[in-house]
Amino acid sequence: MACIKWLSGYFGNSYALIADAIESTTDIFASLLVWLGLIYANKPADKNHPYGHGRAEPLVTFLVVAFLVSSAVIIAFQSIKNINTAHDLPQPFTLIILGVIIVWKELSYQLVNRKSRETHSSSLKADAWHHRSDAITSLAAFIGISIALWLGKGYEAADDWAALLASVFILYNSYLIFRPALGEIMDEHTYDTLVTQIRQLALDVEGIKATEKCFIRKSGMVYHVDLHAAVDARISVEEGHHLAHHLKNYLRDKLPQLGHVLIHIEPFETN
C-alpha cells in the first residue's frame, strides 16, 4: 500500500498522497515494533522479572508514538515547503486510489482496535490508531485533491494544505496514544470499573465480610491487584490463609485479565 501511494502521489502530482505514503511507511516499522513488543511482553515471569515482561508494551507504544510524531513533522515540513512552490494540479485518478485506501485503513483500525480491547493491549491500541490516522490523512488528501480539481488553476495548494492539516491531526492522536501509556508506566489509577468488579466478586466468597484497600497496576495485558479483605476476627490464621487463597483463585477465575493477586487479610469486628 505504501508503494502504491508513493507511485500514485509522484505520477499524480499529489503531495497529500505522498504524505500519506510517508505515514504508511512508518506503519510498517511501527507494526513490526508492536509485533516484537507483544512477543517479548508475553514472555513468562522469571527470576529477574517476577511480575513478567508486560512493561515492555507501553515502551513499544512510546516508540510507535515517536514514529507518528516523526512522520507528522516530515509531512508538515514538506507541506509548508510545497505550499510556497508552484506545481501542477493533482490527477483525478488519485481520488479513486484514496477512496479504496480510506475504506481499507478504517477496516484495519476497527479490526486491530477490537483486538486491543479484547487483550487490554496498549500497543495494539496505538497501532490501531496508527491505522485510523492513516485513514484520516487519506481523507484529508481526498478532500484537498477534490477542492484543487473542482476549483482548478490557482488552487493547486489545497492538496498541500490538506497534508498540513493531516499532520496536525497525527500529532494530536500521538498525544492521545502517549498519555495512557505514560500513565501505565507511572502506575496511574484509572481502573475504577475493575475495582468495583473485584469488590463485588470478593463478597461472593463465603467468609469474606468486606473489602478495604484495592490497588491495581497494569503491566502489559494483565492487571496486578493488591486487595485488603476483612474476615471474622475470631478465625485461626490457617483459616484466614485458606480464605485468602480461595479468594485469589476465585477472582482470577472470574477475571482472566488479572495477573498477580495479593490478598491481605484484615480482622472484621462486629459490635
Secondary structure, 3 states (H helix, E strand, C coil): CHHHHHHHHHHCCCHHHHHHHHHHHHHHHHHHHHHHHHHHHCCCCCCCCCCCCCCHHHHHHHHHHHHHHHHHHHHHHHHHHHHCCCCCCCCCHHHHHHHHHHHHHHHHHHHHHHHHHHHCCHHHHHHHHHHHHHHHHHHHHHHHHHHHHHHCCCCCCHHHHHHHHHHHHHHHHHHHHHHHHHHHHCCCCCCHHHHHHHHHHHCCCCCEEEEEEEEEEEECCEEEEEEEEEEECCCCHHHHHHHHHHHHHHHHHHCCCEEEEEEEEEEECCC
